[in-house]
Every structure is written in C-alpha cells, then in structure tokens.
C-alpha cells in the first residue's frame, strides 16, 4: 500500500503559477509511473499529466495543458510535482495524483490506483 498526499493548491489569478506536490508514504514510488488528474465541479475526472518511473523522463500531457504544465519527480523525497504556469480559469478543479497500476493507458483513470485526497486549484479571471 502507498498513501499519497497532495498539496500546493490555492487561489490564483489567471496567468499565474502554482506548483502542486504529491508526497508518497508507505513505500517508495521511484519505480512507479505516476499521474496527475483533475476533476472540475460537475465533470468527470480527466487526465492531466503522467511520467514514467525512475527518471521520469518519459512524459505525457493532455492537449489542454501541454506547454503550460510540467510533471517532475524527486525520488529522494518520494514526491511528484506538477508545475502549472499560465493558469486559466478553465484549469479550476480538484487535482489528484495517483500511482499507475501497470496496465492500460496513462490517460485512463481506471489504469491508476492509490489516489490521493486531492487539492483544490481555483483560477480567477
């Protein structure tokens, strides 16, 4: 089992930046692919970004965040990050991190297990 705790959310003006953190405990996540998802009010949870285990050099992003968001990891801290720049009001959502289960597309919610509780990001116009 692994426990994930997201932090770093908050209220920011459009055009601003935030860095979300996802701290893991219970076991190391260094070899796990990790993903970030978000869920806006009244909408389904959607893929944001993911990266492979170990180096995290292989990444994938939703088209809506490509060029603005960056996923990274610090294996020494057992933590994954999501740097969010040029934020837009449509980025407002609860953001979740999750551990990839090993099968299926990184873009599918069902491919991930061990979810955090989420952190709220609100972008004002």
C-alpha positions as CSV (number, residue, x, y, z in Angstrom):
1,X,0.0,0.0,0.0
2,X,1.0,3.5,-0.6
3,X,-0.5,6.7,0.7
4,X,-0.5,9.9,-1.4
5,X,-1.0,13.4,-0.1
6,X,-1.3,16.3,-2.5
7,X,-0.6,19.9,-1.5
8,X,0.1,23.3,-3.1
9,X,-3.3,24.2,-4.4
10,X,-5.0,27.5,-3.8
11,X,-6.5,30.6,-5.4
12,X,-4.5,32.3,-8.1
13,X,-5.3,34.9,-10.8
14,X,-5.3,33.9,-14.5
15,X,-1.8,33.9,-15.8
16,X,-0.3,32.9,-12.5
17,X,1.5,29.8,-11.4
18,X,1.3,27.1,-8.8
19,X,3.3,24.0,-8.0
20,X,1.5,21.0,-6.7
21,X,3.2,18.3,-4.7
22,X,2.3,14.7,-4.2
23,X,4.1,13.1,-1.3
24,X,4.1,9.4,-1.0
25,X,4.5,7.2,2.1
26,X,4.3,3.6,2.9
27,X,6.7,2.5,0.2
28,X,8.9,4.0,-2.4
29,X,7.3,5.2,-5.7
30,X,10.6,5.6,-7.5
31,X,9.9,2.8,-10.0
32,X,6.2,3.7,-10.5
33,X,4.8,5.7,-13.3
34,X,2.8,8.5,-11.7
35,X,-0.1,10.6,-13.0
36,X,-2.0,13.8,-12.3
37,X,-5.7,14.1,-12.9
38,X,-8.2,16.8,-12.2
39,X,-11.9,17.0,-11.7
40,X,-13.9,20.1,-12.1
41,X,-17.3,20.5,-10.4
42,X,-19.9,18.5,-12.2
43,X,-17.5,16.9,-14.6
44,X,-15.7,13.6,-14.8
45,X,-12.1,13.2,-13.7
46,X,-9.7,13.8,-16.5
47,X,-6.1,13.1,-17.3
48,X,-3.6,16.0,-16.9
49,X,-0.1,14.5,-17.0
50,X,2.0,11.4,-16.3
51,X,5.6,10.3,-16.3
52,X,7.4,7.0,-16.1
53,X,9.2,5.6,-13.1
54,X,12.8,6.1,-12.1
55,X,14.0,9.1,-14.3
56,X,10.5,10.4,-15.1
57,X,12.0,11.4,-18.5
58,X,9.1,10.0,-20.5
59,X,6.1,12.2,-20.1
60,X,2.6,12.7,-21.5
61,X,0.3,15.7,-21.2
62,X,-3.3,16.4,-22.0
63,X,-3.5,18.8,-25.0
64,X,-5.2,21.4,-22.8
65,X,-2.1,21.8,-20.6
66,X,0.7,21.0,-23.0
67,X,3.3,23.7,-22.9
68,X,2.0,25.1,-19.6
69,X,2.3,22.3,-17.1
70,X,5.3,20.2,-16.3
71,X,5.4,16.9,-14.3
72,X,8.6,16.0,-12.4
73,X,9.7,13.9,-9.6
74,X,12.2,13.8,-6.7
75,X,12.8,10.1,-5.9
76,X,14.9,11.1,-2.8
77,X,11.8,12.8,-1.4
78,X,9.4,10.2,-2.7
79,X,7.5,13.1,-4.2
80,X,6.0,14.0,-7.6
81,X,5.3,17.6,-8.7
82,X,3.1,19.4,-11.1
83,X,4.3,22.9,-12.1
84,X,1.4,24.8,-13.5
85,X,2.1,28.1,-15.4
86,X,-0.1,30.5,-17.4
87,X,-3.1,29.2,-15.5
88,X,-6.5,29.8,-16.9
89,X,-10.0,29.8,-15.3
90,X,-10.7,26.5,-17.0
91,X,-7.9,24.9,-15.0
92,X,-10.0,25.3,-11.9
93,X,-10.5,21.8,-10.4
94,X,-9.5,19.4,-7.7
95,X,-6.2,17.9,-8.7
96,X,-5.3,14.4,-7.8
97,X,-2.1,12.3,-8.1
98,X,-2.1,8.5,-8.5
99,X,0.1,5.5,-9.0
100,X,-0.1,3.8,-12.3
101,X,-1.3,0.2,-12.0
102,X,0.9,-1.2,-14.7
103,X,-1.7,-1.9,-17.4
104,X,-3.7,0.3,-19.7
105,X,-3.3,3.8,-21.0
106,X,-1.8,6.6,-18.8
107,X,-4.8,8.7,-20.0
108,X,-7.3,6.4,-18.3
109,X,-8.5,6.9,-14.8
110,X,-9.0,3.1,-14.5
111,X,-5.3,2.5,-15.1
112,X,-4.3,4.1,-11.8
113,X,-4.6,3.1,-8.2
114,X,-3.7,4.5,-4.9
115,X,-5.2,8.0,-5.2
116,X,-4.6,11.0,-3.0
117,X,-7.4,13.1,-1.5
118,X,-6.9,15.9,-3.9
119,X,-6.0,19.6,-3.7
120,X,-8.2,22.4,-4.9
121,X,-6.9,24.8,-7.5
122,X,-9.0,27.9,-8.3
123,X,-8.1,30.3,-11.0
124,X,-9.9,33.6,-11.1
125,X,-10.4,35.6,-14.3
